[in-house]
Amino acid sequence: MESVERFLWEYFIEPMYTREGYNPYNTIVYAIILGLAIIYTYRWIIKPLRIKVDEKLFYAVTPMVVFGATVRALVDGGVLAPHPLILTPGIFFTAFFLILPALFADSKLKTYPKITGGWGAILALYANYLLVTNAKSWEPYELTFFYTMVFFLPILVYYKFRPFEKLYLFPVFAHIFDIGSTVVAIHYYGYREVHWIENLLVQKFGAFVYYPWIVLILAVVYYGLKYLVPDEEERRYWYLAVYILGLGPAIRDPAQMILQLAG
């Protein structure tokens, strides 16, 4: 029993507090949990509530993602005290259970997506109020936006001539935004990568290896989902999950930097 507790502490609990990041054990477990969560939230919640998976749903959940990611950054910046519910991956569960009643209310009252988006916006505004009032330097945001635009524009050009499903532009943008913030953090400010595979790539090739790496992953995910998930609505829900996974760290990383860097 003691060895099990030590294993759980070393590979799952301690990395949440120390930001040592991901390892093969927690990566596999979190990936399995994520996959099951995506499948069953769609089948047990989204589908029964008759919520259409389209741009409206992406926009409706975005404020809650911003809230969760900003709260996570506030912990790293020392503004909020660490707690498993607002550390990774706990913040994902917290945001999910916060948005769930709003989705049910919207469905019941036929007001979708007003309650969902409004509730998330209130929480996001409060979190960002704490962020702005504790910010030390805005340079990381400026650099992140610059790299995001530079590397997203070629994708938009590609989309114009070789269009893929329009809804997939949401996760593509989110992950390019995420990579922009990661490149800025590592290349300019000496941060380290917390994902174990990407950390190996960065050590060997440098931070800009992220761009071909993420384009490869996004392409594999897109064509893999088209092949493995023939139902269009369910496939779009997977796109939403990929979008959230990209947008969360894209918001969190520059927010964390502006709280920690001297102006």
Secondary structure, 3 states (H helix, E strand, C coil): CHHHHHHHHHHHHHHHHHCCCCCHHHHHHHHHHHHHHHHHHHHHHHCCCCCCCCHHHHHHHHHHHHHHHHHHHHHHCCCCCCCHHHCCCHHHHHHHHHHHHHHHHHHHHCCCCHHHHHHHHHHHHHHHHHHHHHCCCCHHHHHHHHHHHHHHHHHHHHHHHCCCCHHHHHHHHHHHHHHHHHHHHHHHHCCCCCCHHHHHHHHHHCHHHHHHHHHHHHHHHHHHHHHHCCCHHHHHHHHHHHHHHHHHHHHHHHHHHHHHCCC
